[in-house]
Amino acid sequence: MASYTTPIKSTQRALVQVGFRRFDAFPIYSDVSIKSDKFKVNKFLMGTMMATIISPISFAPTPVLFFSELSELMAIGNVSSVNPDRIMLKKVVLSGIPMRVGKKKALVKDMFFNPDDVNWFKPVDLYTKYGKNGRIVESIGTKGHMKCIFDSVLTQKDTIMMALYKRVFPKWSILPELEKPETNGDIVLEDPLSVHASKENSSF
């Protein structure tokens, strides 16, 4: 909404009105694309995005209103689909510094600090700040240094990066009417044999 200027962060608690239902939720905002089956999670709601929540089933095109904790209208939209298999990915970028550069080969440090980590992430492709692509050749030493090779000549001022993706899910929010009543923690246990005997005696 143009009138709401506060940044809306992903997983921020919101009061959601879906049709005639109203409940608390923790939406995750992701990209909208019809050409992909995987969607990148965004840290903030900007422009038109997809909000994913766990809620009672509602079918399109039910109108949706998002309110803040102060009952301010944050965003409006409608139900797009009911799809529990939607894949949302969070992107994390690791970076390293070239120690020595020899044309297309480089010795990289500060991306990993353990040779086991280097061997684990060896199949993942690398890229640089200036648009070069590469891969890990082998681990060097015991401090996480690694030998890498790229598709063109590398410079000493370049930065080596690796993009990792992790699937994320929205937080589970229990509806107030489904919450269990509070108890003092005491549990009453009964012997099932004594209960059965008392029922037989009461039948005479």
VOVO-668134 format. One record per residue (C-alpha): residue in three letters; x negated, y, z; residue number from 1. Coordinates in Angstrom, 3 decimals. Each point is the difference from the previous one (the first is absolute). Layout:
{residuo:ALA xx:X yy:Y zz:Z num:NUM}
...
This chain:
{residuo:MET xx:0.000 yy:0.000 zz:0.000 num:1}
{residuo:ALA xx:-1.254 yy:3.478 zz:-0.888 num:2}
{residuo:SER xx:1.253 yy:1.388 zz:3.323 num:3}
{residuo:TYR xx:-2.038 yy:-2.529 zz:2.032 num:4}
{residuo:THR xx:-3.667 yy:1.045 zz:-0.109 num:5}
{residuo:THR xx:-1.553 yy:-2.305 zz:2.625 num:6}
{residuo:PRO xx:-2.126 yy:-2.808 zz:-1.529 num:7}
{residuo:ILE xx:1.823 yy:-3.351 zz:0.108 num:8}
{residuo:LYS xx:-2.499 yy:-2.737 zz:0.822 num:9}
{residuo:SER xx:0.389 yy:-3.638 zz:-0.958 num:10}
{residuo:THR xx:1.195 yy:-2.225 zz:2.915 num:11}
{residuo:GLN xx:1.306 yy:3.140 zz:1.744 num:12}
{residuo:ARG xx:3.193 yy:-0.694 zz:1.920 num:13}
{residuo:ALA xx:3.124 yy:1.235 zz:-1.755 num:14}
{residuo:LEU xx:3.740 yy:-0.131 zz:0.585 num:15}
{residuo:VAL xx:1.464 yy:-1.595 zz:-3.130 num:16}
{residuo:GLN xx:3.614 yy:0.315 zz:-1.138 num:17}
{residuo:VAL xx:0.822 yy:-2.698 zz:-2.567 num:18}
{residuo:GLY xx:3.648 yy:0.240 zz:-0.985 num:19}
{residuo:PHE xx:1.957 yy:-0.284 zz:3.251 num:20}
{residuo:ARG xx:-2.938 yy:-1.522 zz:1.949 num:21}
{residuo:ARG xx:-2.490 yy:2.039 zz:2.030 num:22}
{residuo:PHE xx:-3.154 yy:-1.437 zz:1.591 num:23}
{residuo:ASP xx:-3.670 yy:0.703 zz:0.746 num:24}
{residuo:ALA xx:-2.644 yy:-1.171 zz:-2.478 num:25}
{residuo:PHE xx:-3.691 yy:0.374 zz:-0.820 num:26}
{residuo:PRO xx:-0.098 yy:0.455 zz:-3.806 num:27}
{residuo:ILE xx:-3.054 yy:-0.633 zz:-2.169 num:28}
{residuo:TYR xx:-0.282 yy:2.262 zz:-3.055 num:29}
{residuo:SER xx:-1.407 yy:-1.450 zz:-3.228 num:30}
{residuo:ASP xx:-0.259 yy:0.844 zz:-3.695 num:31}
{residuo:VAL xx:2.893 yy:-0.483 zz:-2.429 num:32}
{residuo:SER xx:-0.830 yy:-1.824 zz:-3.250 num:33}
{residuo:ILE xx:1.916 yy:-2.314 zz:-2.322 num:34}
{residuo:LYS xx:-3.181 yy:-1.289 zz:-1.660 num:35}
{residuo:SER xx:-1.568 yy:-1.592 zz:3.080 num:36}
{residuo:ASP xx:0.895 yy:-2.644 zz:2.575 num:37}
{residuo:LYS xx:-2.416 yy:1.359 zz:2.636 num:38}
{residuo:PHE xx:0.280 yy:3.470 zz:1.516 num:39}
{residuo:LYS xx:-2.516 yy:2.215 zz:1.794 num:40}
{residuo:VAL xx:0.965 yy:1.280 zz:3.445 num:41}
{residuo:ASN xx:-0.249 yy:3.763 zz:0.517 num:42}
{residuo:LYS xx:-0.842 yy:1.638 zz:3.285 num:43}
{residuo:PHE xx:2.649 yy:2.730 zz:-0.365 num:44}
{residuo:LEU xx:3.311 yy:0.453 zz:-1.806 num:45}
{residuo:MET xx:-0.659 yy:2.231 zz:-3.014 num:46}
{residuo:GLY xx:2.535 yy:0.556 zz:-2.762 num:47}
{residuo:THR xx:1.995 yy:-3.050 zz:-1.090 num:48}
{residuo:MET xx:-1.110 yy:-3.214 zz:1.680 num:49}
{residuo:MET xx:1.363 yy:-3.354 zz:1.099 num:50}
{residuo:ALA xx:0.677 yy:-0.442 zz:3.727 num:51}
{residuo:THR xx:0.005 yy:-3.584 zz:1.277 num:52}
{residuo:ILE xx:1.649 yy:-0.876 zz:3.316 num:53}
{residuo:ILE xx:1.369 yy:-3.024 zz:1.827 num:54}
{residuo:SER xx:3.742 yy:0.503 zz:0.405 num:55}
{residuo:PRO xx:3.403 yy:-1.653 zz:-0.427 num:56}
{residuo:ILE xx:0.702 yy:-0.946 zz:-3.613 num:57}
{residuo:SER xx:1.450 yy:2.836 zz:-2.056 num:58}
{residuo:PHE xx:0.527 yy:-0.053 zz:-3.737 num:59}
{residuo:ALA xx:-0.783 yy:2.643 zz:-2.607 num:60}
{residuo:PRO xx:0.824 yy:2.812 zz:-0.456 num:61}
{residuo:THR xx:0.893 yy:0.637 zz:3.667 num:62}
{residuo:PRO xx:-1.068 yy:3.553 zz:0.992 num:63}
{residuo:VAL xx:-2.808 yy:0.334 zz:2.565 num:64}
{residuo:LEU xx:-0.866 yy:2.912 zz:2.308 num:65}
{residuo:PHE xx:-3.227 yy:0.281 zz:2.038 num:66}
{residuo:PHE xx:0.074 yy:2.078 zz:3.188 num:67}
{residuo:SER xx:-2.846 yy:0.951 zz:2.318 num:68}
{residuo:GLU xx:0.038 yy:-0.600 zz:3.756 num:69}
{residuo:LEU xx:1.364 yy:3.565 zz:0.351 num:70}
{residuo:SER xx:2.901 yy:-0.858 zz:-2.358 num:71}
{residuo:GLU xx:-1.451 yy:2.047 zz:-2.881 num:72}
{residuo:LEU xx:0.706 yy:-1.273 zz:-3.514 num:73}
{residuo:MET xx:-3.352 yy:-1.164 zz:-1.451 num:74}
{residuo:ALA xx:0.901 yy:-1.768 zz:-3.254 num:75}
{residuo:ILE xx:2.913 yy:-1.319 zz:-2.039 num:76}
{residuo:GLY xx:0.305 yy:-2.874 zz:-2.449 num:77}
{residuo:ASN xx:1.838 yy:-3.229 zz:-0.668 num:78}
{residuo:VAL xx:-0.558 yy:-3.738 zz:0.357 num:79}
{residuo:SER xx:-2.052 yy:-1.325 zz:-2.923 num:80}
{residuo:SER xx:-0.073 yy:-3.744 zz:0.677 num:81}
{residuo:VAL xx:-0.065 yy:-2.680 zz:2.679 num:82}
{residuo:ASN xx:-3.343 yy:-1.689 zz:-0.670 num:83}
{residuo:PRO xx:-1.940 yy:-1.643 zz:2.863 num:84}
{residuo:ASP xx:-2.777 yy:-1.028 zz:-2.439 num:85}
{residuo:ARG xx:-1.035 yy:3.549 zz:-0.989 num:86}
{residuo:ILE xx:-3.808 yy:0.155 zz:0.241 num:87}
{residuo:MET xx:-1.420 yy:3.180 zz:1.553 num:88}
{residuo:LEU xx:-3.770 yy:0.388 zz:0.158 num:89}
{residuo:LYS xx:-2.134 yy:2.277 zz:2.143 num:90}
{residuo:LYS xx:-3.256 yy:1.073 zz:-1.651 num:91}
{residuo:VAL xx:-3.266 yy:0.188 zz:1.955 num:92}
{residuo:VAL xx:-3.239 yy:1.162 zz:-1.663 num:93}
{residuo:LEU xx:-3.428 yy:-1.098 zz:1.261 num:94}
{residuo:SER xx:-3.005 yy:2.065 zz:-1.064 num:95}
{residuo:GLY xx:-3.734 yy:-0.611 zz:-0.136 num:96}
{residuo:ILE xx:-3.205 yy:1.900 zz:-0.829 num:97}
{residuo:PRO xx:-2.582 yy:-1.130 zz:-2.579 num:98}
{residuo:MET xx:-3.422 yy:-0.443 zz:1.627 num:99}
{residuo:ARG xx:-1.974 yy:-0.794 zz:-3.151 num:100}
{residuo:VAL xx:1.193 yy:0.301 zz:-3.592 num:101}
{residuo:GLY xx:-1.506 yy:-1.766 zz:-2.998 num:102}
{residuo:LYS xx:2.046 yy:0.865 zz:-3.087 num:103}
{residuo:LYS xx:3.101 yy:-2.260 zz:0.272 num:104}
{residuo:LYS xx:-1.036 yy:-1.659 zz:3.274 num:105}
{residuo:ALA xx:0.123 yy:1.486 zz:3.477 num:106}
{residuo:LEU xx:-0.629 yy:-0.943 zz:3.615 num:107}
{residuo:VAL xx:3.000 yy:1.227 zz:2.018 num:108}
{residuo:LYS xx:0.253 yy:0.575 zz:3.762 num:109}
{residuo:ASP xx:2.589 yy:1.164 zz:2.560 num:110}
{residuo:MET xx:2.963 yy:-1.763 zz:-1.614 num:111}
{residuo:PHE xx:-0.413 yy:-3.148 zz:2.108 num:112}
{residuo:PHE xx:-2.102 yy:-0.757 zz:3.051 num:113}
{residuo:ASN xx:0.014 yy:-3.786 zz:-0.114 num:114}
{residuo:PRO xx:-1.137 yy:-2.360 zz:-2.797 num:115}
{residuo:ASP xx:3.072 yy:-2.200 zz:0.605 num:116}
{residuo:ASP xx:2.244 yy:2.966 zz:-0.883 num:117}
{residuo:VAL xx:-1.946 yy:0.570 zz:-3.221 num:118}
{residuo:ASN xx:0.482 yy:-3.621 zz:-1.057 num:119}
{residuo:TRP xx:3.705 yy:0.114 zz:0.923 num:120}
{residuo:PHE xx:0.725 yy:3.094 zz:-2.130 num:121}
{residuo:LYS xx:-2.324 yy:-1.008 zz:-2.840 num:122}
{residuo:PRO xx:2.847 yy:-0.758 zz:-2.506 num:123}
{residuo:VAL xx:1.474 yy:3.531 zz:0.415 num:124}
{residuo:ASP xx:-0.932 yy:2.511 zz:-2.729 num:125}
{residuo:LEU xx:-1.873 yy:3.210 zz:0.746 num:126}
{residuo:TYR xx:0.324 yy:3.472 zz:-1.521 num:127}
{residuo:THR xx:-1.805 yy:3.288 zz:0.446 num:128}
{residuo:LYS xx:0.899 yy:3.645 zz:0.406 num:129}
{residuo:TYR xx:-1.067 yy:0.681 zz:-3.597 num:130}
{residuo:GLY xx:2.109 yy:-2.760 zz:-1.572 num:131}
{residuo:LYS xx:-2.403 yy:-2.939 zz:-0.258 num:132}
{residuo:ASN xx:1.099 yy:-3.581 zz:0.721 num:133}
{residuo:GLY xx:-2.061 yy:-2.738 zz:1.581 num:134}
{residuo:ARG xx:-0.174 yy:-3.057 zz:2.201 num:135}
{residuo:ILE xx:-1.999 yy:-1.434 zz:2.906 num:136}
{residuo:VAL xx:-2.860 yy:-2.282 zz:-1.008 num:137}
{residuo:GLU xx:-1.300 yy:-1.206 zz:3.368 num:138}
{residuo:SER xx:-0.582 yy:0.931 zz:3.630 num:139}
{residuo:ILE xx:-3.416 yy:1.371 zz:1.008 num:140}
{residuo:GLY xx:-1.349 yy:-0.288 zz:3.523 num:141}
{residuo:THR xx:1.972 yy:-0.214 zz:3.240 num:142}
{residuo:LYS xx:1.425 yy:3.544 zz:0.235 num:143}
{residuo:GLY xx:2.661 yy:-0.208 zz:-2.704 num:144}
{residuo:HIS xx:-2.054 yy:1.378 zz:-2.892 num:145}
{residuo:MET xx:0.959 yy:-1.348 zz:-3.426 num:146}
{residuo:LYS xx:-1.244 yy:-0.058 zz:-3.569 num:147}
{residuo:CYS xx:2.548 yy:1.250 zz:-2.564 num:148}
{residuo:ILE xx:0.119 yy:0.283 zz:-3.777 num:149}
{residuo:PHE xx:2.026 yy:2.512 zz:-2.054 num:150}
{residuo:ASP xx:1.115 yy:0.451 zz:-3.597 num:151}
{residuo:SER xx:-2.118 yy:3.120 zz:-0.611 num:152}
{residuo:VAL xx:-2.953 yy:1.894 zz:1.436 num:153}
{residuo:LEU xx:0.512 yy:1.057 zz:3.621 num:154}
{residuo:THR xx:-1.290 yy:3.206 zz:1.607 num:155}
{residuo:GLN xx:-1.286 yy:0.464 zz:3.546 num:156}
{residuo:LYS xx:2.710 yy:2.556 zz:0.833 num:157}
{residuo:ASP xx:2.862 yy:-2.398 zz:-0.836 num:158}
{residuo:THR xx:2.196 yy:-1.677 zz:2.646 num:159}
{residuo:ILE xx:0.945 yy:-3.676 zz:-0.106 num:160}
{residuo:MET xx:3.610 yy:-0.819 zz:0.944 num:161}
{residuo:MET xx:2.185 yy:-3.072 zz:0.440 num:162}
{residuo:ALA xx:3.807 yy:0.112 zz:0.102 num:163}
{residuo:LEU xx:1.788 yy:-2.448 zz:2.297 num:164}
{residuo:TYR xx:3.758 yy:-0.497 zz:0.222 num:165}
{residuo:LYS xx:2.086 yy:-1.306 zz:2.895 num:166}
{residuo:ARG xx:3.685 yy:-0.862 zz:-0.084 num:167}
{residuo:VAL xx:2.077 yy:1.924 zz:2.544 num:168}
{residuo:PHE xx:3.511 yy:-0.476 zz:1.352 num:169}
{residuo:PRO xx:2.407 yy:2.460 zz:1.653 num:170}
{residuo:LYS xx:0.389 yy:-0.120 zz:3.759 num:171}
{residuo:TRP xx:2.873 yy:-1.986 zz:1.447 num:172}
{residuo:SER xx:2.555 yy:2.241 zz:1.689 num:173}
{residuo:ILE xx:2.622 yy:-1.632 zz:2.228 num:174}
{residuo:LEU xx:3.445 yy:1.523 zz:-0.294 num:175}
{residuo:PRO xx:1.313 yy:1.316 zz:3.338 num:176}
{residuo:GLU xx:3.057 yy:-2.267 zz:-0.081 num:177}
{residuo:LEU xx:-2.245 yy:-3.069 zz:-0.449 num:178}
{residuo:GLU xx:-2.378 yy:0.709 zz:2.874 num:179}
{residuo:LYS xx:0.158 yy:-2.421 zz:2.915 num:180}
{residuo:PRO xx:1.269 yy:1.443 zz:3.320 num:181}
{residuo:GLU xx:-2.668 yy:0.700 zz:2.576 num:182}
{residuo:THR xx:-0.350 yy:-2.540 zz:2.820 num:183}
{residuo:ASN xx:-2.075 yy:-0.146 zz:3.145 num:184}
{residuo:GLY xx:-1.907 yy:-3.015 zz:-1.296 num:185}
{residuo:ASP xx:1.682 yy:-2.577 zz:2.290 num:186}
{residuo:ILE xx:1.041 yy:-3.282 zz:-1.660 num:187}
{residuo:VAL xx:2.451 yy:-2.448 zz:1.599 num:188}
{residuo:LEU xx:-0.795 yy:-3.647 zz:-0.698 num:189}
{residuo:GLU xx:2.360 yy:-2.904 zz:0.624 num:190}
{residuo:ASP xx:-0.555 yy:-3.724 zz:-0.062 num:191}
{residuo:PRO xx:2.088 yy:-1.377 zz:-2.930 num:192}
{residuo:LEU xx:0.693 yy:-3.270 zz:1.895 num:193}
{residuo:SER xx:1.432 yy:1.819 zz:3.022 num:194}
{residuo:VAL xx:2.153 yy:2.172 zz:-2.257 num:195}
{residuo:HIS xx:1.371 yy:-3.113 zz:-1.756 num:196}
{residuo:ALA xx:0.702 yy:-1.723 zz:3.358 num:197}
{residuo:SER xx:1.845 yy:3.041 zz:1.341 num:198}
{residuo:LYS xx:2.227 yy:0.028 zz:-3.101 num:199}
{residuo:GLU xx:0.856 yy:-3.716 zz:0.485 num:200}
{residuo:ASN xx:0.878 yy:0.570 zz:3.672 num:201}
{residuo:SER xx:2.231 yy:2.926 zz:-0.848 num:202}
{residuo:SER xx:1.988 yy:-2.144 zz:-2.448 num:203}
{residuo:PHE xx:1.435 yy:-2.243 zz:2.805 num:204}
